[in-house]
Amino acid sequence: MNTSTNVSTKASKVIASSSREALRLIREKLGPDAIILSNRVTAAGVEIVAIAEDAAAQISVSTLSAATPIAVPVLGNPAAPQAAEATRPQAADSLLSEIHSMRGMIEEQLAGLVWSDKQRRDPVRSHLLRALLGAGFSARLAKAMLDHLPTGQSYTNGMEWVKSELARNLPLLENEDALMEGGGVYALMGPTGVGKTTTTAKLAARCVMRFGSEKLALVTTDSYRIGAYEQLRIYGQILGVSVHAVKDAVDLRLVLNDLRDKHMVLIDTVGMSQRDRTVSDQIAMLCGAGRPVRRLLLLNASSHGDTLNEVVQAYRYGTNGADGNDLAGCIFTKVDEATHPGTLLDTVIRHRLPVYYVSSGQKVPENLMIADRGLLVDSAFQAGSRSALFIPGEADLGEQPALLSNDAETAAIQASSQAATERLRVQCRKLIRALTHDAQELNDNADALAAGQIGFDGTRALWRNLTDDAVNPQAVAQTLLTQACAEVDVGCDQYVLALGGKVSLSAEESGDTYALHGSLLLSDRSGMPLAAPNQLLTTVVPSATKDGAHKSSMAEMRQFDWLQRQDFGRPMIHLLENMPTATQIHDWQTGGVRWLARSQAGAGVVDMTSGVDSTLAKLADTLSFGTPQSVVYKGKAALQTMAETSVSLRSSAKNMTANSADPIPSLRCVMTRIVEKHSGKLLAKWYLLGNIEMQVTAQQIVQWHHWRAAVEPYFKLLKHGINQLGGCGQPGDVNMLKRLLIAGQVCATAWRLQHVQGDWAEPARKLLAQLSGHPSRLGRAVPGSVLFEGMGKLYVLLDALDADGSAMPPQAPDLVTVQD
């Protein structure tokens, strides 16, 4: 055995044949109160590094107060080694949590210094930002607007510019006459208590004054609130307008059909929280009423900005994404109660939601006015609350107002701010050095992730490109293609499986909606995602329209064609969501494109064995299914049987090729039935069609379809990852495509980590959960979104340690070896 002592730091390292012997040597050298710094097993034996308690007290912890070492007193109890080992996982968990919290603290302090520095360098912009925030505008919109503020402005001129920009971007109902003359059906929607019934009465009064009571009808769907119908009926009696109550979608359709002779129909809907799942049912009822119903959303001026944002998002499309009918506009209510009406303007500007009317009181119909840009913008800055408790000023934040001058004092403040920033960076580097032993643990997990064949290192290299403006999207795309080829070469046997999916995205500031058509490559060996080599972003046109459906289909085919043109070193099989057309089937057969898709039971086919026209469901009744195989389907023990035959699509208008003389190729048809193992209850029945060669077994084909269904949630994870990286941004955002490409590959790596097995995988998942601030719960899988967030933070932390030279624990060169 030998003992090495660091003379300068009073730390000792001993190597012995056992933990007990090593602890005895440490006790002899440093006393019973020594603090263990590290404990590991090496080829030479058990190695322990420790420091005396008095020496540890001399270490300056004032600047590194958050960096607490693992303190394990060395006692005379022989069970001490076992106790130390038992407490080590808990201590490691605690330290990882401290790393995460300290990193957040440093980020906040750096952001605060940058804010103060920017405030002092550009005081006019700073004061305008304060004015916007005080009026209730969001920081994101305020900063985005002030980025375009012309230089050299005084505060007065700057405020005029701000007001003109707000007015220019504020969407309004431009012509009330056109609204009234056009007539139609309008539904007033919104959360409970927002004033729908009162506003309906006000709007009804304006209509009656314009074209008479006989041309107007009122409808209410509110059967929940006590007296709701009676309240509207009283208004109807005063105005001389008929009032109708409906209970469901069928009632609504019948009532609107009876009211076709009315020039205008106003619907007072039931109030629902924006978080109520039935909001989408209410939207669907209105959209399927048999007549076009234009929906007006009522926004409470006294609500918090985040609440308004939730309301617009919930009532815009419900849970149907961007496929439903959009809101026609909105009406501001309770404006007389608002303390910071800027939140209203912020919401409609970001969501591009036209403002029809402004309601500012209970009087019918006096307190309903047409929206005016100038008045709305001016009111946002004139409605200051007498006690603005929730809008902090400089005094509340412990800051001094920036000077509106460029004198020597301002220069001195800037220099002081820069010095403070540099001091904080130095403290950050010291903190990283103090966490050397924890860095070892981080690197151990990083090494395990790199060796786990989940694409960790390649994704880490891509992550660095996020903040590197010198790397353009084209370079990232080429890197992704190279990585995809490498992953396919390692992860696939004979084929590479390819599939596509669509993600709906929206730009929070502009309100624009997009469709992201993503690609994903799977292993034919395990079904694991290997790479996401390409992303295609298109603007959204509602798919209910002919143009929208055509545009979506064209985008899917562009993504399909891009994948088919690439050479990944293996034949590609496309796992399609929908059956292709007869023309596509013929063209793909000629071009050697391999594909597999699930068809409907009622699809018309020709049995190539008998030549008889049939449907897939009827054909299945004539086939003999094989021996049942045990499988797990949606978490249940099940039995799966399969049958196979050869079919051709039946000739029809839908299934005709571009050249009707072209024969429709013969297709492999694999049918499978999945039943519950014990009860025999049918769980699933699939009809899979494709042009895959016979050397691929029916069992493989069914397994590939299983994998496609299992990996569908990847695209939900992709949407979460994109939003974490800043969303799809604005149309002019040059880094938007780069973020989308990188997010796709990081999600593929996170997905693989979420499902991979191995002794190293669970500790790695636990580490990423801790770094993300969402510690894993016992017995519960770590969500992919948590792994995505934790992986990003791990990359940042590892890069910080590498930059500081502390990626590995330093070996002290001045240790003196003493033979015992």
C-alpha positions in Angstrom: 0.0 0.0 0.0 1.1 3.6 -0.5 0.1 7.1 0.7 0.3 10.3 -1.3 0.0 13.7 0.3 -0.7 17.1 -1.3 1.5 19.4 0.8 -0.1 22.6 -0.5 -3.8 21.8 0.0 -3.6 19.4 3.0 -5.5 16.8 1.0 -4.5 13.2 1.2 -5.0 10.3 -1.2 -4.6 6.7 0.0 -4.8 3.4 -1.9 -5.5 0.3 0.0 -6.7 -3.3 -0.5 -10.1 -2.6 1.1 -12.4 0.3 2.1 -11.8 -0.5 5.8 -8.1 -0.4 5.4 -8.2 2.9 3.4 -10.5 4.5 6.0 -8.1 3.5 8.8 -5.2 5.1 7.0 -7.2 8.3 6.5 -8.1 8.3 10.2 -4.5 8.0 11.2 -3.4 10.7 8.8 -6.2 13.3 9.2 -8.1 12.3 12.3 -11.6 11.0 12.9 -13.4 14.2 11.6 -11.8 14.0 8.1 -14.0 14.9 5.1 -14.1 12.4 2.2 -13.8 14.1 -1.2 -13.9 11.0 -3.4 -14.1 7.3 -3.1 -13.5 4.9 -6.0 -12.2 1.5 -6.9 -9.1 1.4 -9.2 -6.9 -1.3 -10.5 -4.5 -0.7 -7.6 -7.2 -1.0 -5.0 -9.7 1.3 -3.2 -8.7 5.0 -3.6 -10.0 7.6 -1.1 -9.2 11.3 -1.3 -9.9 13.3 1.9 -9.1 16.6 3.6 -8.8 17.5 7.3 -11.8 19.4 8.8 -9.7 22.4 9.8 -8.2 22.6 6.3 -11.6 22.5 4.8 -12.7 25.4 7.0 -9.9 27.5 5.6 -11.2 27.2 2.0 -12.9 30.4 0.9 -16.6 29.6 0.5 -17.9 33.1 0.5 -17.9 33.3 -3.3 -18.9 29.6 -3.6 -21.5 29.4 -0.9 -23.7 27.1 -3.0 -20.9 24.5 -3.6 -21.0 22.2 -0.6 -18.8 19.1 -0.7 -20.0 15.7 0.3 -19.1 15.5 4.1 -18.7 11.9 5.3 -17.1 11.8 8.8 -14.7 8.9 9.3 -15.8 7.2 12.5 -14.5 4.2 14.3 -17.5 2.1 13.4 -16.5 -0.8 11.1 -19.9 -0.3 9.3 -18.9 3.2 8.2 -17.9 2.1 4.7 -21.2 0.5 4.1 -23.1 3.5 5.4 -21.0 5.8 3.2 -21.9 3.8 0.2 -25.6 3.7 1.1 -25.8 7.5 1.4 -23.8 8.2 -1.8 -26.8 8.1 -4.3 -28.8 10.5 -2.1 -25.8 12.9 -1.8 -25.2 12.7 -5.6 -28.9 13.5 -6.2 -28.6 16.5 -3.9 -25.5 17.8 -5.6 -27.0 17.4 -9.1 -30.0 19.4 -7.9 -27.6 22.1 -6.5 -25.8 22.2 -9.9 -29.1 22.9 -11.6 -30.2 25.5 -9.1 -26.8 27.3 -9.1 -26.7 27.4 -12.9 -30.1 29.0 -12.9 -28.9 31.5 -10.3 -25.9 32.4 -12.4 -28.1 32.8 -15.5 -30.5 35.1 -13.7 -27.6 37.2 -12.4 -26.0 37.5 -15.8 -29.3 38.4 -17.3 -29.8 41.1 -14.7 -26.4 42.6 -15.4 -27.0 42.6 -19.1 -30.4 44.3 -18.5 -28.9 47.0 -16.3 -26.1 47.5 -18.8 -28.5 47.8 -21.7 -30.7 50.1 -19.7 -27.9 52.6 -19.1 -26.6 52.5 -22.6 -30.0 53.3 -24.2 -32.0 55.1 -21.6 -34.8 56.3 -24.0 -35.5 52.7 -25.1 -35.4 51.6 -21.5 -38.0 54.1 -20.4 -40.2 53.3 -23.3 -40.0 49.6 -22.4 -40.9 50.5 -18.8 -43.9 52.4 -20.1 -45.1 49.5 -22.2 -44.7 47.0 -19.4 -46.5 49.3 -17.1 -49.4 49.6 -19.5 -49.8 45.8 -19.5 -48.0 44.9 -22.8 -45.9 41.7 -22.7 -42.1 41.9 -22.6 -41.8 39.9 -25.8 -44.0 42.2 -27.9 -42.5 45.4 -26.3 -38.9 44.3 -27.0 -39.7 43.2 -30.5 -41.3 46.5 -31.3 -38.5 48.6 -29.7 -35.9 46.7 -31.7 -37.1 48.7 -34.7 -37.2 52.1 -32.9 -35.3 54.7 -34.9 -32.1 55.9 -33.2 -31.7 59.4 -31.8 -35.3 59.8 -30.5 -36.4 61.8 -27.5 -38.8 60.2 -25.1 -41.8 62.2 -26.4 -41.0 61.3 -30.1 -40.3 57.7 -29.1 -43.7 57.4 -27.4 -45.4 58.9 -30.5 -43.6 56.3 -32.6 -44.7 53.5 -30.2 -48.3 54.6 -30.4 -48.3 54.8 -34.1 -46.8 51.3 -34.4 -49.4 49.9 -32.1 -52.2 51.5 -34.0 -50.8 50.3 -37.3 -50.6 46.7 -36.1 -54.0 46.7 -34.3 -56.6 44.7 -36.3 -60.1 46.2 -36.3 -63.5 45.9 -37.9 -63.0 48.4 -40.6 -66.6 48.8 -41.8 -69.6 48.2 -39.5 -72.0 49.0 -42.4 -70.7 46.0 -44.3 -71.2 43.9 -41.3 -74.8 45.0 -40.8 -75.7 44.8 -44.5 -74.2 41.4 -44.8 -76.1 39.9 -41.9 -75.8 36.2 -41.2 -75.4 34.2 -38.0 -73.0 35.4 -35.2 -72.2 33.5 -32.0 -70.8 35.3 -29.0 -68.4 33.1 -27.1 -66.2 33.3 -24.1 -65.5 32.2 -20.5 -68.1 32.5 -17.7 -68.9 36.0 -16.5 -67.4 37.8 -19.4 -70.7 39.5 -20.3 -72.0 37.6 -23.3 -75.7 38.0 -22.6 -75.4 41.8 -21.9 -73.2 42.2 -25.0 -75.7 40.2 -27.1 -78.5 42.6 -26.0 -76.3 45.6 -26.8 -75.5 44.3 -30.3 -79.1 43.3 -30.8 -80.2 46.9 -30.0 -77.8 48.3 -32.7 -79.2 45.8 -35.2 -82.8 46.7 -34.4 -82.1 50.4 -34.7 -80.6 49.8 -38.2 -83.1 47.4 -39.9 -86.0 46.7 -37.4 -86.9 44.0 -35.0 -88.5 41.7 -37.5 -85.2 41.0 -39.2 -83.4 39.8 -36.1 -83.7 36.7 -33.9 -81.9 35.8 -30.7 -80.8 32.2 -29.8 -79.3 31.0 -26.5 -77.5 27.7 -25.9 -77.1 28.4 -22.2 -79.1 25.8 -20.4 -76.8 25.6 -17.4 -77.0 29.0 -15.8 -80.2 29.7 -13.8 -82.2 32.4 -15.4 -80.0 32.7 -18.5 -82.9 32.2 -21.0 -85.2 34.5 -18.9 -82.6 37.3 -19.0 -82.3 37.1 -22.8 -86.0 36.7 -23.2 -86.6 40.0 -21.3 -84.2 41.8 -23.5 -86.0 40.3 -26.5 -89.4 41.5 -25.3 -88.0 45.0 -24.8 -86.6 45.0 -28.4 -89.5 43.1 -29.9 -87.2 40.3 -31.0 -88.0 36.5 -30.9 -85.8 34.5 -28.6 -85.1 30.7 -29.0 -83.5 28.2 -26.7 -81.5 25.2 -28.0 -80.1 22.2 -26.1 -77.8 20.5 -28.5 -76.5 20.5 -32.1 -79.7 19.0 -33.5 -81.8 21.7 -31.9 -79.4 24.4 -33.2 -79.6 23.0 -36.8 -83.4 23.0 -36.7 -83.7 26.4 -35.2 -81.3 28.1 -37.6 -83.1 26.4 -40.5 -86.4 27.9 -39.3 -84.8 31.3 -39.0 -83.5 31.5 -42.6 -85.8 34.4 -43.3 -84.1 36.6 -40.6 -81.4 39.0 -41.8 -79.3 38.4 -38.7 -79.2 35.8 -35.9 -77.3 36.4 -32.7 -76.4 33.3 -30.6 -75.6 33.7 -26.9 -73.5 30.7 -26.0 -73.0 29.0 -22.6 -69.9 30.3 -20.7 -67.1 27.8 -20.3 -63.6 28.0 -18.8 -60.9 28.1 -21.4 -59.6 24.9 -19.8 -62.9 23.1 -20.1 -62.5 20.1 -22.5 -66.0 20.8 -23.9 -65.0 24.1 -25.5 -64.1 22.1 -28.6 -67.5 20.4 -28.6 -69.2 23.8 -28.5 -67.1 25.0 -31.4 -67.9 21.9 -33.3 -71.6 22.4 -32.7 -71.5 25.9 -34.1 -69.4 24.9 -37.1 -71.8 22.1 -37.9 -75.0 24.0 -37.6 -75.9 23.8 -41.2 -75.4 27.5 -41.8 -72.1 29.5 -41.6 -71.7 30.8 -38.1 -69.2 33.5 -37.5 -67.8 33.4 -34.0 -67.0 36.5 -31.9 -64.9 36.0 -28.8 -65.5 38.2 -25.8 -62.3 39.2 -23.9 -62.5 40.5 -20.4 -60.3 43.7 -20.2 -59.7 43.1 -16.5 -58.1 39.6 -17.0 -54.4 38.9 -16.8 -52.5 38.7 -20.1 -51.7 35.0 -19.7 -55.3 34.3 -19.1 -56.4 36.2 -22.2 -53.8 34.3 -24.2 -55.2 31.0 -23.0 -58.7 32.1 -23.8 -57.8 33.0 -27.4 -55.9 29.7 -27.9 -58.7 27.6 -26.5 -61.6 29.3 -28.3 -59.8 29.7 -31.6 -59.8 26.0 -32.6 -60.5 24.1 -29.4 -58.6 20.8 -29.5 -58.8 20.4 -33.3 -55.6 22.3 -34.0 -55.6 24.5 -37.0 -58.1 22.5 -38.9 -61.3 24.2 -37.5 -62.9 27.5 -38.6 -61.2 30.5 -37.1 -62.7 33.2 -35.0 -64.2 36.1 -37.0 -63.1 38.6 -34.4 -63.5 39.7 -30.8 -65.3 42.2 -28.5 -63.6 43.9 -25.6 -65.8 43.8 -22.4 -65.6 45.5 -19.0 -63.1 48.0 -20.3 -64.3 50.4 -17.6 -62.9 48.0 -15.0 -59.5 47.5 -16.5 -56.3 48.8 -14.9 -53.9 47.8 -17.6 -55.8 47.5 -20.9 -52.6 47.1 -22.8 -52.9 43.4 -22.2 -56.0 43.4 -24.5 -54.2 45.1 -27.3 -51.1 42.9 -26.9 -53.3 39.8 -27.2 -55.2 40.8 -30.4 -52.0 42.1 -32.0 -50.1 38.8 -31.4 -53.1 36.7 -32.5 -54.2 39.0 -35.3 -57.7 38.9 -34.0 -59.9 41.8 -35.3 -61.6 43.9 -32.7 -65.3 44.5 -33.6 -66.7 46.5 -30.6 -65.7 47.8 -27.2 -68.1 47.4 -24.2 -67.5 49.7 -21.2 -70.5 49.4 -19.0 -73.9 47.8 -18.2 -76.2 50.2 -20.1 -78.0 48.8 -23.2 -77.2 49.9 -25.9 -75.2 53.0 -24.9 -72.1 51.2 -23.6 -71.2 49.5 -26.9 -68.9 51.4 -29.3 -67.1 50.6 -32.5 -63.5 50.0 -31.9 -61.2 53.0 -32.7 -57.5 52.6 -33.1 -56.4 55.9 -31.7 -58.7 55.8 -28.6 -57.7 52.2 -27.8 -54.0 52.9 -27.9 -54.3 56.2 -26.0 -56.4 54.5 -23.3 -53.7 51.8 -22.8 -51.3 54.5 -21.5 -53.9 56.6 -19.7 -55.5 54.0 -17.5 -52.8 53.8 -14.9 -53.9 52.1 -11.7 -53.8 54.2 -8.5 -52.0 51.3 -6.8 -49.9 49.3 -9.3 -48.9 46.5 -6.9 -48.3 44.0 -9.6 -46.3 46.1 -12.1 -42.9 46.8 -10.4 -41.0 50.0 -11.0 -37.3 50.8 -10.5 -37.7 51.4 -6.8 -39.4 48.0 -6.4 -36.6 46.3 -8.1 -33.9 48.1 -6.2 -32.7 49.9 -9.3 -32.0 53.5 -10.1 -33.7 55.1 -13.1 -31.4 55.3 -16.1 -30.2 58.8 -16.9 -31.6 60.4 -20.1 -28.2 61.8 -21.1 -24.9 60.7 -22.4 -22.5 62.3 -19.9 -19.4 61.1 -18.1 -21.5 59.7 -15.3 -23.3 57.4 -17.7 -19.9 56.2 -19.0 -18.7 55.5 -15.5 -21.9 53.5 -14.8 -21.3 51.5 -17.9 -17.7 50.7 -16.9 -18.9 49.6 -13.4 -21.6 47.4 -15.0 -19.0 45.7 -17.2 -16.7 45.2 -14.2 -19.5 43.5 -12.3 -20.3 41.3 -15.2 -16.6 40.2 -15.4 -16.6 39.5 -11.7 -19.6 37.3 -12.1 -17.9 35.4 -14.9 -14.9 34.8 -12.7 -17.2 33.5 -9.9 -18.8 31.2 -12.4 -15.5 29.7 -13.4 -14.5 29.2 -9.7 -17.9 27.5 -9.1 -17.2 25.1 -12.0 -13.7 24.3 -10.6 -15.3 23.7 -7.1 -17.6 21.2 -8.7 -14.8 19.1 -10.2 -15.8 15.8 -8.5 -19.4 16.3 -9.5 -18.2 17.1 -13.0 -16.6 13.6 -13.0 -20.1 12.1 -12.3 -21.6 14.2 -15.1 -18.9 13.1 -17.5 -19.4 9.4 -16.5 -23.0 9.7 -17.4 -22.1 11.6 -20.6 -19.7 8.8 -21.5 -22.4 6.2 -20.9 -24.8 8.2 -23.1 -22.2 8.4 -25.8 -21.5 4.7 -25.7 -25.3 3.8 -25.7 -25.7 4.1 -29.5 -28.5 6.7 -29.2 -26.8 9.4 -31.3 -25.8 11.4 -28.2 -22.5 12.8 -29.5 -23.8 13.7 -32.9 -26.8 15.5 -31.3 -24.4 17.4 -29.0 -22.4 18.6 -32.0 -25.6 19.9 -33.6 -26.7 21.6 -30.3 -23.6 23.8 -30.4 -24.8 25.2 -33.8 -27.9 26.7 -32.2 -26.0 29.8 -31.0 -23.4 29.8 -33.8 -24.5 32.3 -36.4 -21.7 31.3 -38.7 -23.5 27.9 -39.2 -26.4 28.2 -41.6 -29.4 25.9 -42.0 -27.9 24.3 -45.2 -24.8 23.2 -43.2 -27.0 21.7 -40.5 -29.1 19.9 -43.1 -25.9 18.4 -44.7 -24.7 17.3 -41.2 -28.0 15.7 -40.5 -27.9 13.8 -43.8 -24.3 12.5 -43.0 -25.3 11.5 -39.5 -28.4 9.7 -40.8 -26.3 7.6 -43.2 -24.0 6.7 -40.4 -26.9 5.7 -38.1 -28.6 3.6 -40.8 -25.3 1.8 -41.5 -25.1 0.8 -37.8 -28.8 0.4 -36.9 -30.4 -1.4 -39.9 -30.1 -4.9 -41.4 -31.6 -5.0 -44.9 -33.9 -2.0 -45.1 -34.4 1.5 -43.6 -38.0 2.3 -42.7 -39.2 5.9 -43.4 -42.3 7.7 -42.3 -43.6 11.2 -42.1 -45.8 13.2 -39.7 -47.3 16.7 -39.5 -47.0 19.1 -36.5 -49.1 22.3 -36.2 -47.1 25.3 -35.0 -47.9 28.9 -34.4 -45.8 32.0 -34.1 -46.8 33.6 -30.7 -46.0 37.1 -31.7 -47.5 37.2 -35.2 -50.2 34.6 -34.7 -49.2 33.0 -38.0 -49.9 29.2 -38.2 -47.6 26.7 -39.9 -47.6 23.0 -40.7 -44.2 21.2 -40.1 -43.9 18.0 -42.2 -41.2 16.0 -40.5 -39.4 12.9 -41.6 -38.2 10.0 -39.5 -36.0 7.0 -40.2 -36.5 3.8 -38.2 -34.4 0.7 -37.7 -35.8 -2.4 -39.4 -34.2 -4.3 -36.5 -35.7 -2.7 -33.5 -38.1 0.0 -34.7 -36.1 2.7 -32.9 -35.9 6.2 -34.5 -32.4 6.7 -36.0 -32.6 10.1 -37.6 -34.8 13.0 -38.5 -32.9 14.2 -41.6 -35.4 16.7 -43.0 -38.1 19.1 -42.0 -40.5 21.0 -44.3 -42.3 24.1 -43.0 -45.4 25.5 -44.8 -48.0 28.1 -44.0 -51.4 26.7 -43.0 -54.4 26.9 -45.2 -57.5 25.3 -43.5 -57.6 21.7 -44.7 -61.4 21.8 -44.9 -61.0 23.9 -48.0 -60.0 22.3 -51.3 -56.9 24.5 -51.6 -55.8 23.7 -48.1 -56.1 19.9 -48.6 -54.2 20.2 -51.9 -51.4 22.2 -50.3 -51.1 19.8 -47.4 -51.0 16.8 -49.8 -48.3 18.6 -52.0 -46.1 19.2 -48.9 -46.4 15.5 -47.9 -45.3 14.5 -51.4 -42.4 16.9 -51.4 -41.2 15.3 -48.2 -41.7 11.8 -49.6 -39.8 12.7 -52.8 -36.9 14.1 -50.9 -36.5 11.0 -48.8 -36.8 8.8 -51.9 -34.0 10.7 -53.6 -31.5 10.1 -50.8 -29.1 7.2 -50.7 -28.9 5.8 -47.2 -27.0 2.7 -48.2 -30.2 0.5 -47.8 -33.4 0.0 -49.7 -36.1 2.3 -48.2 -39.6 1.2 -47.3 -42.1 4.0 -46.7 -44.6 3.4 -43.9 -47.5 5.5 -45.1 -50.4 6.9 -43.0 -52.9 6.7 -45.9 -53.3 4.5 -48.9 -51.8 6.0 -52.1 -53.8 6.6 -55.3 -53.8 4.2 -58.1 -51.7 6.6 -60.2 -49.1 6.8 -57.4 -49.1 3.0 -57.0 -48.4 2.6 -60.7 -45.7 5.2 -60.8 -44.0 3.9 -57.6 -44.0 0.4 -59.0 -42.3 1.7 -62.2 -39.8 3.7 -60.1 -39.0 0.9 -57.7 -40.5 2.7 -54.7 -41.3 0.3 -51.8 -44.2 1.2 -49.5 -46.6 -0.2 -46.9 -50.0 1.3 -45.9 -53.0 0.4 -43.8 -56.3 0.2 -45.8 -60.0 0.3 -44.8 -62.0 -2.9 -44.4 -64.4 -1.8 -47.1 -61.8 -1.1 -49.7 -62.7 -2.7 -53.0 -60.2 -5.2 -54.3 -59.8 -8.1 -56.8 -58.6 -11.3 -55.3 -55.7 -12.3 -57.6 -56.1 -16.0 -56.8 -59.7 -16.3 -57.8 -60.2 -13.1 -59.9 -63.3 -12.3 -57.9 -64.3 -8.7 -56.9 -64.6 -8.3 -53.2 -63.7 -6.1 -50.2 -60.9 -6.7 -47.8 -63.3 -7.5 -45.0 -65.1 -10.1 -47.1 -61.9 -11.5 -48.4 -60.6 -12.0 -44.8 -63.5 -14.3 -44.1 -62.3 -16.7 -46.9 -58.7 -16.9 -45.7 -57.1 -19.2 -43.1 -55.3 -17.4 -40.4 -52.1 -18.9 -38.9 -51.2 -20.0 -35.4 -51.8 -17.4 -32.7 -48.7 -15.7 -31.4 -48.4 -14.0 -28.0 -48.0 -10.2 -28.2 -48.5 -7.2 -26.0 -51.0 -4.7 -27.5 -51.5 -1.4 -25.7 -50.2 -2.9 -22.5 -52.5 -5.9 -22.6 -51.5 -9.6 -23.1 -52.9 -10.5 -26.5 -52.8 -13.1 -29.3 -52.1 -12.2 -32.9 -52.9 -14.2 -36.0 -52.1 -13.4 -39.6 -53.1 -14.3 -43.2 -51.7 -13.3 -46.5 -52.9 -13.1 -50.1 -52.4 -11.1 -53.3 -54.8 -8.4 -54.4 -55.3 -5.6 -56.9 -57.3 -2.4 -56.3 -60.8 -2.6 -57.9 -61.2 -0.3 -60.9 -63.2 2.8 -59.9 -63.2 6.5 -60.5 -61.0 6.9 -57.4 -58.7 4.0 -58.3 -58.0 4.9 -61.9 -54.5 5.7 -63.1 -53.7 8.8 -65.1 -53.7 6.6 -68.1 -56.7 4.3 -67.8 -54.9 1.7 -70.0 -52.2 1.2 -67.4 -52.9 -1.9 -65.3 -53.1 -1.5 -61.5 -50.2 -3.5 -60.1 -50.7 -6.5 -57.8 -50.1 -5.9 -54.1 -49.3 -8.0 -51.1 -52.1 -8.0 -48.6 -51.3 -9.0 -45.0 -54.2 -9.3 -42.6 -53.9 -9.5 -38.9 -56.3 -10.0 -36.0 -55.3 -9.1 -32.4 -57.6 -10.5 -29.6 -57.3 -10.3 -25.8 -55.5 -13.4 -24.5 -58.0 -14.4 -21.9 -61.4 -13.2 -23.0 -60.8 -13.5 -26.8 -62.2 -9.9 -27.3 -61.2 -8.4 -30.6 -58.7 -5.6 -30.0 -57.6 -4.7 -33.5 -57.9 -5.8 -37.1 -55.5 -4.5 -39.7 -55.4 -4.8 -43.5 -51.9 -3.9 -44.7 -51.2 -3.4 -48.4 -47.9 -2.8 -50.1 -45.5 -3.8 -52.8 -42.8 -5.3 -50.6 -40.9 -8.3 -52.0 -41.7 -11.8 -50.8 -38.4 -12.3 -49.0 -39.9 -10.1 -46.2 -42.1 -12.3 -44.1 -45.7 -11.3 -43.2 -44.6 -11.3 -39.5 -42.0 -8.6 -40.4 -44.6 -6.5 -42.2 -47.0 -6.6 -39.3 -44.1 -5.8 -36.9 -43.2 -2.7 -39.0 -46.7 -1.5 -38.8 -46.6 -2.0 -35.0 -43.5 0.1 -34.8 -45.0 2.9 -36.9 -48.0 3.1 -34.6 -45.7 3.1 -31.5 -43.5 5.9 -32.8 -46.4 8.3 -33.7 -46.0 10.2 -30.3 -42.6 11.3 -31.5 -44.2 14.1 -33.5 -45.9 15.4 -30.3 -42.5 15.4 -28.7 -41.1 17.3 -31.7 -43.7 20.1 -31.2 -42.7 20.4 -27.5 -39.0 20.5 -28.5 -39.5 23.2 -31.1 -41.4 25.3 -28.6 -38.6 24.8 -26.0 -36.1 26.2 -28.6 -38.1 29.3 -29.2 -40.9 28.1 -31.5 -41.1 28.8 -35.2 -40.6 32.5 -34.8 -41.2 35.1 -37.4 -41.1 34.6 -41.2 -37.8 36.6 -41.4 -36.1 34.6 -38.7 -33.0 33.2 -40.5 -32.3 30.7 -37.7 -35.9 29.3 -37.7 -35.1 26.4 -40.0 -31.9 25.6 -38.1 -33.9 25.3 -34.9 -36.4 23.0 -36.5 -33.8 20.7 -38.0 -31.8 20.4 -34.7 -35.0 19.9 -32.6 -36.0 17.0 -34.8 -32.7 15.1 -34.2 -32.6 16.0 -30.5 -36.1 14.5 -30.2 -35.0 11.3 -31.9 -32.1 11.0 -29.4 -34.4 11.7 -26.5 -36.9 9.1 -27.8 -34.2 6.5 -28.0 -33.0 7.2 -24.5 -36.6 7.0 -23.2 -37.0 3.5 -24.6 -33.5 2.0 -24.5 -32.6 -0.7 -22.0 -29.4 -1.2 -20.1 -27.8 -0.7 -16.7 -26.6 2.7 -17.7 -29.9 4.0 -19.1 -31.9 4.5 -15.9 -29.1 6.6 -14.1 -28.8 8.7 -17.2 -32.5 9.3 -17.4 -32.6 10.2 -13.7 -29.7 12.7 -14.2 -31.4 14.5 -17.1 -34.7 14.6 -15.1 -32.8 16.3 -12.2 -31.1 18.8 -14.5 -34.4 19.7 -16.0 -35.9 20.4 -12.6 -38.4 17.5 -12.9 -37.0 14.7 -10.7 -38.2 11.2 -11.8 -40.8 9.5 -9.6 -40.3 5.9 -8.5 -41.8 3.5 -10.9 -42.7 6.1 -13.5 -41.0 6.5 -16.8 -39.3 9.9 -17.5 -41.3 11.7 -20.2 -39.5 12.5 -23.5 -40.1 16.2 -23.0 -38.2 16.1 -19.7 -35.3 14.2 -21.3 -35.2 16.8 -24.2 -34.9 19.7 -21.7 -32.4 17.9 -19.5 -30.3 16.9 -22.5 -30.0 20.5 -23.6 -28.9 21.6 -20.1 -26.4 18.7 -19.9 -24.9 19.8 -23.2 -24.5 23.4 -21.9 -23.0 22.2 -18.6 -20.6 19.9 -20.3 -19.4 22.6 -22.7 -18.9 25.0 -19.7 -16.8 22.4 -17.9 -14.8 21.7 -21.1 -14.2 25.4 -21.7 -13.0 25.8 -18.1 -10.6 22.8 -18.4 -12.5 20.9 -15.6 -14.1 18.2 -17.6 -12.0 15.7 -15.7 -10.7 15.9 -12.1 -7.2 17.4 -12.1 -4.4 15.1 -11.0 -2.3 17.2 -8.6 1.3 17.2 -9.9 2.8 18.0 -6.5 1.7 14.9 -4.7 4.6 13.3 -2.8 4.4 9.5 -2.7 5.3 8.0 0.7 5.8 4.3 1.1 4.2 3.0 4.3 
